Structures are given as structure tokens and as C-alpha cells.
């Protein structure tokens, strides 16, 4: 069972690592734009903001925020956006709190799963009983 938790912990860690890479790329090579919250998408008891922005060529793009919670992102609110100039479909809300949450939530889930794997491995070793065959 601990092996399953160990393997499962890699998935959220990979999401967190990928998000770190995307945010780093956007910070250093991304293009800034002003976006606007145009709708909300409810999925699995969470609500995500849908953001609309226009790139430097005048083409409109829409993307869904990576993290849920729209309390501070009501319809019509302007938000800073960073996107990749060569692929404007890769875009993120450029707010410090959002950037941290997009990394922290999957990292915390991964840490919890890894902790569960370690606990189960130690628990199994401690309570597995005397060695067989003696």
C-alpha cells in the first residue's frame, strides 16, 4: 500500500514542478497583457475564473485560471496576465497569490501522499510481527 502512495505522490509533484517551469518562463520571457474575468467555470465543487485577453497582434484568447476560488475575481474584473508570445494559449494570471497557490497546492498534496507512504512503510515494518520460519 505504501508503494501506491509513493507512486501517487509523484503526480502532484510533477504538476508543481511543471507550474514552476511555466511561471519561470513567463516571468523572464512572457508578454504582459491586461485580461478580464469573463465567466466562471464550476467543476468538482470548485469554481475557476475564465480570463479573456488580447495578445500583441490583436488576437483574443481565453484561458481558465489554474487555481479555484473567485472571491477576488468577480466578473468584469481586470487582471494582469502573462503569456508566451509564441504560444498565447500558455497564459497565467500574474498575481503573486495566484502564482504561489498554483504551485503550493499540488506540492502540499504530493507531500501529504509521500508522508502517507512513509508512515505506512514504517507502520508496516513496526507491526509486521516476528520473522517467519523460526
C-alpha positions in Angstrom: 0.0 0.0 0.0 2.8 2.4 0.8 4.2 1.9 -2.7 0.9 3.1 -4.2 1.0 6.3 -2.1 4.7 6.7 -3.1 3.9 6.5 -6.8 0.8 8.7 -6.4 2.9 11.4 -4.7 4.9 11.9 -7.9 1.8 13.1 -9.9 1.1 16.3 -7.9 4.9 16.9 -7.6 5.1 16.8 -11.4 2.2 19.3 -11.6 4.0 21.6 -9.2 7.3 21.3 -11.0 5.7 21.9 -14.4 4.0 25.0 -12.9 7.3 26.3 -11.6 8.9 25.9 -15.0 5.9 27.7 -16.8 5.9 30.6 -14.3 9.7 31.0 -14.6 9.5 31.1 -18.4 6.6 33.6 -18.2 8.4 35.8 -15.7 11.6 36.0 -17.9 10.2 35.8 -21.4 6.5 36.2 -21.1 4.5 39.1 -22.5 2.3 41.2 -20.3 -1.3 41.9 -21.1 -4.5 43.1 -19.3 -7.1 40.4 -19.0 -10.7 40.5 -17.9 -12.7 37.9 -16.0 -15.5 36.9 -18.5 -17.1 34.0 -16.7 -16.7 31.3 -14.1 -16.5 27.5 -14.6 -17.7 25.3 -11.8 -16.0 21.9 -11.8 -16.0 19.3 -9.0 -17.1 21.7 -6.2 -14.6 24.3 -7.3 -15.0 27.5 -9.3 -12.4 28.7 -11.7 -12.2 32.1 -13.4 -12.2 32.3 -17.2 -10.0 35.1 -18.4 -10.1 36.9 -21.8 -7.1 38.9 -23.1 -5.8 40.2 -26.3 -2.2 39.5 -27.5 0.2 41.9 -29.1 -1.2 41.1 -32.6 -4.7 41.9 -31.5 -5.9 38.2 -31.3 -8.2 37.4 -28.4 -7.5 34.4 -26.2 -9.4 32.9 -23.3 -8.0 30.6 -20.6 -9.1 29.1 -17.3 -7.2 30.1 -14.1 -5.1 27.3 -12.7 -6.5 27.6 -9.1 -10.0 27.8 -7.9 -11.7 30.5 -5.8 -13.1 33.5 -7.5 -13.9 35.6 -4.4 -11.4 38.3 -5.5 -12.0 37.7 -9.2 -15.6 38.8 -9.9 -17.0 39.0 -13.4 -15.6 42.0 -15.2 -12.5 42.5 -13.0 -9.3 43.4 -14.9 -6.4 41.1 -14.0 -2.7 41.2 -15.1 -1.8 38.3 -17.5 1.5 36.9 -18.7 1.5 34.7 -21.8 4.1 33.2 -24.1 4.4 35.3 -27.3 5.0 32.2 -29.5 2.1 30.4 -27.9 -0.5 32.7 -26.2 -2.5 29.6 -25.2 0.1 29.3 -22.4 -1.1 32.1 -20.1 -1.4 32.7 -16.3 -2.9 35.3 -14.1 0.0 37.4 -13.0 -0.9 37.9 -9.3 1.6 36.8 -6.6 -1.0 35.0 -4.6 -2.3 33.0 -7.6 1.2 32.1 -8.6 2.0 30.7 -5.2 -1.2 28.8 -4.9 -0.7 27.2 -8.3 2.5 25.7 -7.0 1.7 25.2 -3.3 -1.5 23.1 -3.6 -0.1 20.3 -5.8 3.2 20.4 -3.7 1.3 20.0 -0.5 -0.8 17.2 -1.9 2.4 15.4 -3.1 4.0 16.0 0.4 0.9 14.5 2.1 0.9 11.4 -0.2 4.7 11.0 0.4 4.2 11.3 4.1 1.4 8.7 4.0 3.7 6.4 2.1 6.5 6.8 4.6 4.0 6.4 7.5 2.6 3.2 6.1 6.0 1.8 5.3 7.2 2.4 8.9 3.9 1.3 10.4 4.0 -2.0 8.4 7.6 -2.6 9.4 6.9 -2.0 13.0 3.8 -4.1 13.2 4.6 -6.9 10.8 5.3 -9.3 13.7 8.2 -11.7 14.3 10.1 -13.1 11.3 8.6 -16.2 9.8 10.4 -19.6 9.8 11.9 -19.6 13.3 
